[in-house]
Amino acid sequence: MRGPVACRQAAAHDGAAANQDDQPKMIDTPPRPVLFYDGGCPLCRREIAHYRKLDRDGAVEWVDLLAAPERLRQVGLDTRQAMARLHVIDVDGRLISGVAGFVAIWRRLPYYRHLARVVTGLGLLHPLDWAYSRFAARRFRSRCKAGVCGVG
């Protein structure tokens, strides 16, 4: 059933809410997870292309954040925030980021379902997110130096 749900950032590395005024953003529950990715990043494009090949059933909506800034605004993100970490809207309408976002997508993809179970079952979500945060920060700085995110 579709309906409004509070949108919050469940796995933020700094614990900050996705909506800057601390009020939950109300959005419609998507029928499938929505993944926002940096379509201008060669590494990101390759990874998403790999996932999309596996997604034969259309279980995930893949959104290039540079091509759809209005979609970001709908969930309370700006381009800079979205470029800093991977973000996913799960089927409950929650905005999640980092490794938790990857896991939400992996659960929908053949082969990766097993990886999602291993990561969550062994309690690896937080240590992997720590490592991902460092990688994502470095990637973000690199993209910004190229003038993509409007800073740097």
MDTraj code that builds the backbone (N, CA, C; nanometers):
import mdtraj as md
import numpy as np

residues = "MET ARG GLY PRO VAL ALA CYS ARG GLN ALA ALA ALA HIS ASP GLY ALA ALA ALA ASN GLN ASP ASP GLN PRO LYS MET ILE ASP THR PRO PRO ARG PRO VAL LEU PHE TYR ASP GLY GLY CYS PRO LEU CYS ARG ARG GLU ILE ALA HIS TYR ARG LYS LEU ASP ARG ASP GLY ALA VAL GLU TRP VAL ASP LEU LEU ALA ALA PRO GLU ARG LEU ARG GLN VAL GLY LEU ASP THR ARG GLN ALA MET ALA ARG LEU HIS VAL ILE ASP VAL ASP GLY ARG LEU ILE SER GLY VAL ALA GLY PHE VAL ALA ILE TRP ARG ARG LEU PRO TYR TYR ARG HIS LEU ALA ARG VAL VAL THR GLY LEU GLY LEU LEU HIS PRO LEU ASP TRP ALA TYR SER ARG PHE ALA ALA ARG ARG PHE ARG SER ARG CYS LYS ALA GLY VAL CYS GLY VAL GLY".split()
xyz = np.array([
    [0.0845, -0.1182, 0.0000],
    [0.0000, 0.0000, 0.0000],
    [0.0886, 0.1240, 0.0000],
    [0.0584, 0.2160, -0.0864],
    [0.1366, 0.3394, -0.0937],
    [0.0758, 0.4431, -0.0015],
    [0.1592, 0.5221, 0.0576],
    [0.1118, 0.6280, 0.1451],
    [0.2282, 0.7073, 0.1979],
    [0.2010, 0.8209, 0.2626],
    [0.3127, 0.9019, 0.3129],
    [0.3790, 0.8352, 0.4326],
    [0.5069, 0.8427, 0.4364],
    [0.5861, 0.7907, 0.5478],
    [0.6936, 0.8924, 0.5819],
    [0.7361, 0.8909, 0.7038],
    [0.8438, 0.9826, 0.7422],
    [0.9714, 0.9385, 0.6734],
    [1.0376, 1.0336, 0.6136],
    [1.1649, 1.0064, 0.5477],
    [1.2747, 1.0472, 0.6432],
    [1.3574, 0.9519, 0.6815],
    [1.4671, 0.9838, 0.7704],
    [1.5911, 0.9101, 0.7246],
    [1.7007, 0.9556, 0.7630],
    [1.8267, 0.8939, 0.7235],
    [1.8653, 0.7940, 0.8310],
    [1.8456, 0.6648, 0.8029],
    [1.8630, 0.5612, 0.9034],
    [2.0074, 0.5286, 0.9323],
    [2.0958, 0.5461, 0.8358],
    [2.2336, 0.5011, 0.8571],
    [2.3339, 0.6129, 0.8349],
    [2.2975, 0.7331, 0.8724],
    [2.3892, 0.8458, 0.8509],
    [2.5122, 0.8277, 0.9389],
    [2.6272, 0.8559, 0.8816],
    [2.7504, 0.8387, 0.9574],
    [2.7636, 0.9404, 1.0694],
    [2.6945, 1.0527, 1.0563],
    [2.7036, 1.1536, 1.1611],
    [2.5755, 1.1643, 1.2426],
    [2.4764, 1.0817, 1.2115],
    [2.3518, 1.0813, 1.2863],
    [2.2590, 1.1963, 1.2548],
    [2.2955, 1.2829, 1.1595],
    [2.2112, 1.3973, 1.1259],
    [2.0932, 1.3523, 1.0417],
    [1.9804, 1.4168, 1.0602],
    [1.8634, 1.3859, 0.9799],
    [1.8849, 1.4345, 0.8382],
    [1.8213, 1.3667, 0.7411],
    [1.8348, 1.4058, 0.6011],
    [1.7720, 1.5422, 0.5773],
    [1.6666, 1.5736, 0.6492],
    [1.6001, 1.7016, 0.6354],
    [1.6627, 1.7982, 0.7353],
    [1.7193, 1.9074, 0.6873],
    [1.8005, 1.9959, 0.7695],
    [1.7239, 2.0644, 0.8814],
    [1.5930, 2.0802, 0.8717],
    [1.5196, 2.1489, 0.9776],
    [1.4695, 2.0525, 1.0846],
    [1.5208, 1.9299, 1.0867],
    [1.4881, 1.8275, 1.1852],
    [1.3427, 1.7828, 1.1826],
    [1.2675, 1.8234, 1.0841],
    [1.1325, 1.7736, 1.0663],
    [1.1358, 1.6619, 0.9627],
    [1.0721, 1.5465, 0.9909],
    [1.0744, 1.4392, 0.8922],
    [1.0076, 1.4835, 0.7621],
    [1.0673, 1.4482, 0.6517],
    [1.0124, 1.4808, 0.5202],
    [0.9117, 1.3727, 0.4848],
    [0.7927, 1.4116, 0.4510],
    [0.6885, 1.3159, 0.4154],
    [0.6952, 1.2899, 0.2647],
    [0.7124, 1.1651, 0.2291],
    [0.7150, 1.1266, 0.0882],
    [0.6298, 1.0030, 0.0699],
    [0.5919, 0.9770, -0.0534],
    [0.5187, 0.8544, -0.0821],
    [0.6138, 0.7361, -0.0761],
    [0.5628, 0.6255, -0.0257],
    [0.6411, 0.5030, -0.0230],
    [0.6591, 0.4547, -0.1657],
    [0.7844, 0.4371, -0.2095],
    [0.8059, 0.3907, -0.3466],
    [0.7726, 0.2425, -0.3595],
    [0.7293, 0.1982, -0.4778],
    [0.6989, 0.0561, -0.4969],
    [0.8250, -0.0295, -0.5011],
    [0.9397, 0.0334, -0.5193],
    [1.0693, -0.0354, -0.5225],
    [1.1735, 0.0629, -0.4722],
    [1.2875, 0.0151, -0.4247],
    [1.3906, 0.1081, -0.3778],
    [1.4362, 0.2011, -0.4891],
    [1.4737, 0.3221, -0.4513],
    [1.5256, 0.4222, -0.5450],
    [1.6694, 0.4507, -0.5046],
    [1.7633, 0.4291, -0.5962],
    [1.9043, 0.4544, -0.5694],
    [1.9485, 0.5773, -0.6463],
    [2.0105, 0.6729, -0.5763],
    [2.0656, 0.7924, -0.6394],
    [2.2154, 0.7712, -0.6563],
    [2.2656, 0.7899, -0.7782],
    [2.4081, 0.7713, -0.8038],
    [2.4620, 0.8869, -0.8867],
    [2.5921, 0.9051, -0.8796],
    [2.6611, 1.0113, -0.9535],
    [2.6920, 0.9600, -1.0939],
    [2.6086, 0.9973, -1.1897],
    [2.6255, 0.9534, -1.3276],
    [2.7455, 1.0138, -1.3968],
    [2.8091, 1.1129, -1.3364],
    [2.9286, 1.1724, -1.3940],
    [3.0573, 1.1074, -1.3455],
    [3.0462, 1.0139, -1.2546],
    [3.1619, 0.9451, -1.1968],
    [3.1832, 0.8135, -1.2706],
    [3.2975, 0.7960, -1.3375],
    [3.3209, 0.6724, -1.4135],
    [3.3109, 0.5449, -1.3280],
    [3.3667, 0.5478, -1.2079],
    [3.3590, 0.4314, -1.1196],
    [3.2139, 0.4012, -1.0831],
    [3.1396, 0.5053, -1.0479],
    [2.9988, 0.4886, -1.0107],
    [2.9175, 0.4329, -1.1278],
    [2.9403, 0.4871, -1.2465],
    [2.8676, 0.4395, -1.3658],
    [2.8937, 0.2916, -1.3910],
    [3.0201, 0.2496, -1.3768],
    [3.0530, 0.1076, -1.3990],
    [2.9834, 0.0189, -1.2965],
    [2.9873, 0.0607, -1.1711],
    [2.9234, -0.0202, -1.0673],
    [2.7729, -0.0298, -1.0895],
    [2.7095, 0.0825, -1.1175],
    [2.5647, 0.0824, -1.1392],
    [2.5291, 0.0021, -1.2648],
    [2.6090, 0.0123, -1.3701],
    [2.5844, -0.0672, -1.4916],
    [2.5884, -0.2163, -1.4591],
    [2.6815, -0.2552, -1.3742],
    [2.6902, -0.3958, -1.3317],
    [2.5626, -0.4374, -1.2586],
    [2.5197, -0.3560, -1.1627],
    [2.3982, -0.3874, -1.0880],
    [2.2756, -0.3909, -1.1795],
    [2.2678, -0.2972, -1.2721],
    [2.1516, -0.2899, -1.3621],
    [2.1413, -0.4135, -1.4505],
    [2.2555, -0.4686, -1.4909],
    [2.2525, -0.5927, -1.5704],
    [2.1887, -0.7061, -1.4912],
    [2.2149, -0.7078, -1.3634],
    [2.1576, -0.8120, -1.2776],
    [2.0103, -0.7873, -1.2464],
    [1.9675, -0.6639, -1.2542],
    [1.8305, -0.6243, -1.2180],
    [1.7352, -0.6449, -1.3363],
    [1.7221, -0.7668, -1.3794],
    [1.6371, -0.7982, -1.4960],
    [1.4892, -0.7749, -1.4698],
    [1.4489, -0.7795, -1.3423],
    [1.3083, -0.7619, -1.3072],
    [1.2711, -0.6175, -1.2765],
    [1.3672, -0.5258, -1.2862],
    [1.3383, -0.3861, -1.2543],
    [1.3051, -0.3664, -1.1075],
    [1.3764, -0.4368, -1.0202],
    [1.3492, -0.4318, -0.8768],
    [1.3967, -0.3025, -0.8116],
    [1.4798, -0.2263, -0.8830],
    [1.5359, -0.1020, -0.8287],
    [1.5164, 0.0085, -0.9312],
    [1.4860, 0.1285, -0.8837],
    [1.4836, 0.2457, -0.9717],
    [1.6192, 0.3146, -0.9588],
    [1.6883, 0.3310, -1.0713],
    [1.8234, 0.3872, -1.0745],
    [1.8139, 0.5317, -1.1209],
    [1.8529, 0.6265, -1.0373],
    [1.8387, 0.7688, -1.0686],
    [1.9750, 0.8365, -1.0680],
    [2.0135, 0.8900, -1.1835],
    [2.1351, 0.9703, -1.1943],
    [2.1056, 1.1039, -1.1268],
    [2.1712, 1.1301, -1.0148],
    [2.1395, 1.2501, -0.9368],
    [2.1704, 1.3791, -1.0105],
    [2.2639, 1.3762, -1.1050],
    [2.2951, 1.4972, -1.1814],
    [2.1878, 1.5264, -1.2858],
    [2.1172, 1.4245, -1.3297],
    [2.0135, 1.4412, -1.4308],
    [1.8753, 1.4670, -1.3695],
    [1.8618, 1.4476, -1.2388],
    [1.7298, 1.4601, -1.1766],
    [1.7361, 1.5318, -1.0416],
    [1.7832, 1.6577, -1.0410],
    [1.7934, 1.7289, -0.9126],
    [1.6581, 1.7479, -0.8432],
    [1.5503, 1.7500, -0.9208],
    [1.4175, 1.7662, -0.8600],
    [1.3824, 1.6459, -0.7732],
    [1.4282, 1.5275, -0.8113],
    [1.4039, 1.4069, -0.7302],
    [1.4765, 1.4183, -0.5964],
    [1.5948, 1.4766, -0.5989],
    [1.6689, 1.4964, -0.4741],
    [1.5935, 1.5915, -0.3822],
    [1.5469, 1.7023, -0.4383],
    [1.4735, 1.8018, -0.3576],
    [1.3495, 1.7397, -0.2934],
    [1.2855, 1.6475, -0.3645],
    [1.1656, 1.5830, -0.3104],
    [1.1930, 1.5064, -0.1815],
    [1.3156, 1.4607, -0.1644],
    [1.3492, 1.3838, -0.0443],
    [1.4375, 1.4632, 0.0519],
    [1.4535, 1.5928, 0.0262],
    [1.5268, 1.6793, 0.1174],
    [1.6778, 1.6774, 0.1024],
    [1.7269, 1.6366, -0.0142],
    [1.8710, 1.6363, -0.0400],
    [1.9060, 1.7402, -0.1447],
    [2.0263, 1.7938, -0.1341],
    [2.0772, 1.8741, -0.2440],
    [2.1840, 1.7916, -0.3162],
    [2.2312, 1.8414, -0.4283],
    [2.3273, 1.7662, -0.5092],
    [2.4536, 1.7356, -0.4310],
    [2.5011, 1.8319, -0.3569],
    [2.6247, 1.8124, -0.2807],
    [2.6093, 1.7002, -0.1779],
    [2.5008, 1.7001, -0.1029],
    [2.4762, 1.5933, -0.0050],
    [2.4685, 1.4569, -0.0734],
    [2.3960, 1.4540, -0.1840],
    [2.3759, 1.3270, -0.2539],
    [2.5055, 1.2739, -0.3136],
    [2.5938, 1.3644, -0.3551],
    [2.7213, 1.3209, -0.4114],
    [2.8176, 1.2712, -0.3042],
    [2.7997, 1.3147, -0.1825],
    [2.8928, 1.2798, -0.0756],
    [2.8829, 1.1337, -0.0334],
    [2.7660, 1.0741, -0.0459],
    [2.7432, 0.9337, -0.0079],
    [2.6332, 0.8772, -0.0958],
    [2.6344, 0.7474, -0.1147],
    [2.5250, 0.6815, -0.1851],
    [2.3986, 0.6928, -0.1002],
    [2.2867, 0.7264, -0.1633],
    [2.1581, 0.7369, -0.0945],
    [2.0546, 0.6491, -0.1630],
    [1.9685, 0.5896, -0.0811],
    [1.8620, 0.5020, -0.1287],
    [1.7356, 0.5356, -0.0509],
    [1.6239, 0.5390, -0.1211],
    [1.4941, 0.5433, -0.0538],
    [1.4456, 0.3991, -0.0531],
    [1.4266, 0.3409, 0.0650],
    [1.3827, 0.2018, 0.0701],
    [1.2311, 0.1947, 0.0504],
    [1.1775, 0.0743, 0.0449],
    [1.0347, 0.0575, 0.0164],
    [0.9464, 0.1018, 0.1320],
    [1.0052, 0.1344, 0.2467],
    [0.9294, 0.1913, 0.3575],
    [0.9337, 0.3434, 0.3560],
    [1.0005, 0.4008, 0.2535],
    [1.0075, 0.5450, 0.2401],
    [1.1190, 0.6096, 0.3204],
    [1.2079, 0.5300, 0.3793],
    [1.3193, 0.5843, 0.4576],
    [1.4359, 0.6166, 0.3654],
    [1.4992, 0.7289, 0.3898],
    [1.6199, 0.7669, 0.3181],
    [1.7379, 0.7113, 0.3954],
    [1.8120, 0.6210, 0.3338],
    [1.9277, 0.5594, 0.3981],
    [2.0500, 0.5839, 0.3108],
    [2.1670, 0.5753, 0.3717],
    [2.2872, 0.6060, 0.2948],
    [2.3992, 0.5101, 0.3294],
    [2.5060, 0.5179, 0.2502],
    [2.6241, 0.4378, 0.2757],
    [2.5995, 0.2901, 0.2560],
    [2.6651, 0.2097, 0.3388],
    [2.6573, 0.0640, 0.3248],
    [2.5142, 0.0143, 0.3474],
    [2.4391, 0.0786, 0.4349],
    [2.2989, 0.0393, 0.4542],
    [2.2210, 0.0538, 0.3232],
    [2.2535, 0.1565, 0.2445],
    [2.1908, 0.1734, 0.1135],
    [2.2307, 0.0636, 0.0172],
    [2.3600, 0.0291, 0.0171],
    [2.4045, -0.0822, -0.0673],
    [2.3307, -0.2099, -0.0299],
    [2.3212, -0.2382, 0.0990],
    [2.2548, -0.3602, 0.1451],
    [2.1088, -0.3628, 0.1008],
    [2.0409, -0.2481, 0.1095],
    [1.9010, -0.2417, 0.0654],
    [1.8881, -0.2789, -0.0821],
    [1.9849, -0.2368, -0.1634],
    [1.9837, -0.2698, -0.3060],
    [2.0260, -0.4143, -0.3276],
    [2.1311, -0.4569, -0.2599],
    [2.1794, -0.5946, -0.2759],
    [2.0707, -0.6963, -0.2449],
    [1.9833, -0.6670, -0.1493],
    [1.8743, -0.7600, -0.1148],
    [1.7816, -0.7850, -0.2329],
    [1.7800, -0.6938, -0.3288],
    [1.6927, -0.7049, -0.4461],
    [1.7603, -0.7677, -0.5671],
    [1.8908, -0.7910, -0.5590],
    [1.9659, -0.8374, -0.6758],
    [2.0118, -0.9814, -0.6598],
    [2.0018, -1.0605, -0.7696],
    [2.0551, -1.1963, -0.7642],
    [2.2030, -1.1925, -0.7279],
    [2.2488, -1.2953, -0.6624],
    [2.3880, -1.3107, -0.6180],
    [2.4201, -1.2191, -0.5005],
    [2.3851, -1.0929, -0.5098],
    [2.4166, -0.9982, -0.4025],
    [2.3282, -1.0184, -0.2794],
    [2.2148, -1.0880, -0.2962],
    [2.1304, -1.1171, -0.1797],
    [2.2107, -1.1884, -0.0716],
    [2.2978, -1.2777, -0.1167],
    [2.3812, -1.3531, -0.0223],
    [2.4792, -1.2605, 0.0503],
    [2.5373, -1.1681, -0.0217],
    [2.6293, -1.0720, 0.0391],
    [2.5560, -0.9860, 0.1422],
    [2.4342, -0.9445, 0.1104],
    [2.3547, -0.8650, 0.2052],
    [2.3329, -0.9430, 0.3345],
    [2.3028, -1.0730, 0.3229],
    [2.2829, -1.1559, 0.4426],
    [2.4114, -1.1695, 0.5236],
    [2.5239, -1.1850, 0.4557],
    [2.6523, -1.1970, 0.5256],
    [2.6851, -1.0676, 0.6002],
    [2.6705, -0.9549, 0.5319],
    [2.7030, -0.8255, 0.5929],
    [2.6170, -0.8002, 0.7160],
    [2.4886, -0.8249, 0.7046],
    [2.4007, -0.7992, 0.8195],
    [2.4133, -0.9083, 0.9251],
    [2.4225, -1.0339, 0.8824],
    [2.4311, -1.1455, 0.9765],
    [2.5562, -1.1446, 1.0618],
    [2.6661, -1.0998, 1.0060],
    [2.7920, -1.0951, 1.0802],
    [2.8157, -0.9605, 1.1488],
    [2.7176, -0.8724, 1.1397],
    [2.7309, -0.7423, 1.2051],
    [2.8375, -0.6540, 1.1430],
    [2.8538, -0.6633, 1.0125],
    [2.9586, -0.5884, 0.9437],
    [2.9135, -0.4516, 0.8932],
    [2.7882, -0.4184, 0.9110],
    [2.7348, -0.2937, 0.8568],
    [2.8143, -0.1716, 0.9040],
    [2.8368, -0.1593, 1.0326],
    [2.9054, -0.0408, 1.0857],
    [3.0538, -0.0357, 1.0490],
    [3.1285, -0.1464, 1.0627],
    [3.2691, -0.1376, 1.0205],
    [3.2840, -0.1089, 0.8710],
    [3.1986, -0.1696, 0.7893],
    [3.2065, -0.1429, 0.6455],
    [3.1654, 0.0007, 0.6146],
    [3.0679, 0.0529, 0.6887],
    [3.0271, 0.1912, 0.6652],
    [3.1380, 0.2878, 0.7047],
    [3.2130, 0.2555, 0.8082],
    [3.3281, 0.3368, 0.8473],
    [3.4264, 0.3448, 0.7300],
    [3.4582, 0.2296, 0.6714],
    [3.5513, 0.2266, 0.5578],
    [3.4909, 0.2984, 0.4365],
    [3.3633, 0.2741, 0.4098],
    [3.2971, 0.3394, 0.2959],
    [3.2990, 0.4918, 0.3130],
    [3.2777, 0.5392, 0.4348],
    [3.2762, 0.6838, 0.4597],
    [3.4082, 0.7478, 0.4194],
    [3.5177, 0.6810, 0.4486],
    [3.6484, 0.7342, 0.4101],
    [3.6665, 0.7334, 0.2594],
    [3.6277, 0.6242, 0.1959],
    [3.6361, 0.6166, 0.0501],
    [3.5470, 0.7237, -0.0136],
    [3.4235, 0.7347, 0.0347],
    [3.3281, 0.8296, -0.0234],
    [3.3771, 0.9735, -0.0077],
    [3.4376, 1.0057, 0.1051],
    [3.4902, 1.1413, 0.1267],
    [3.6011, 1.1723, 0.0264],
    [3.6873, 1.0756, 0.0029],
    [3.7963, 1.0951, -0.0936],
    [3.7405, 1.1116, -0.2362],
    [3.6434, 1.0285, -0.2711],
    [3.5812, 1.0371, -0.4039],
    [3.5114, 1.1722, -0.4200],
    [3.4424, 1.2152, -0.3158],
    [3.3705, 1.3421, -0.3191],
    [3.4674, 1.4592, -0.3404],
    [3.5764, 1.4610, -0.2656],
    [3.6754, 1.5684, -0.2826],
    [3.7300, 1.5698, -0.4248],
    [3.7529, 1.4532, -0.4798],
    [3.8044, 1.4430, -0.6160],
    [3.7049, 1.4989, -0.7172],
    [3.5770, 1.4656, -0.6998],
    [3.4728, 1.5152, -0.7903],
    [3.4588, 1.6664, -0.7762],
    [3.4710, 1.7166, -0.6544],
    [3.4571, 1.8604, -0.6328],
    [3.5733, 1.9379, -0.6949],
    [3.6916, 1.8807, -0.6883],
    [3.8060, 1.9455, -0.7528],
    [3.7833, 1.9575, -0.9023],
    [3.7077, 1.8651, -0.9586],
    [3.6756, 1.8698, -1.1010],
    [3.5649, 1.9716, -1.1291],
    [3.5114, 2.0368, -1.0240],
    [3.4115, 2.1423, -1.0420],
    [3.2682, 2.0932, -1.0524],
    [3.2443, 1.9678, -1.0239],
    [3.1105, 1.9111, -1.0415],
    [3.0134, 1.9518, -0.9315],
    [3.0618, 1.9615, -0.8072],
    [2.9690, 1.9844, -0.6973],
    [2.9608, 2.1304, -0.6547],
    [3.0251, 2.2176, -0.7268],
    [3.0133, 2.3605, -0.6987],
    [3.0986, 2.4108, -0.5849],
    [3.1938, 2.3292, -0.5378],
    [3.2862, 2.3710, -0.4330],
    [3.4265, 2.3315, -0.4758],
    [3.5232, 2.3694, -0.3970],
    [3.6559, 2.3168, -0.4174],
    [3.7493, 2.4065, -0.4844],
])
top = md.Topology()
chain = top.add_chain()
for i, resn in enumerate(residues, 1):
    res = top.add_residue(resn, chain, resSeq=i)
    for name in ("N", "CA", "C"):
        top.add_atom(name, md.element.get_by_symbol(name[0]), res)
traj = md.Trajectory(xyz[None], top)
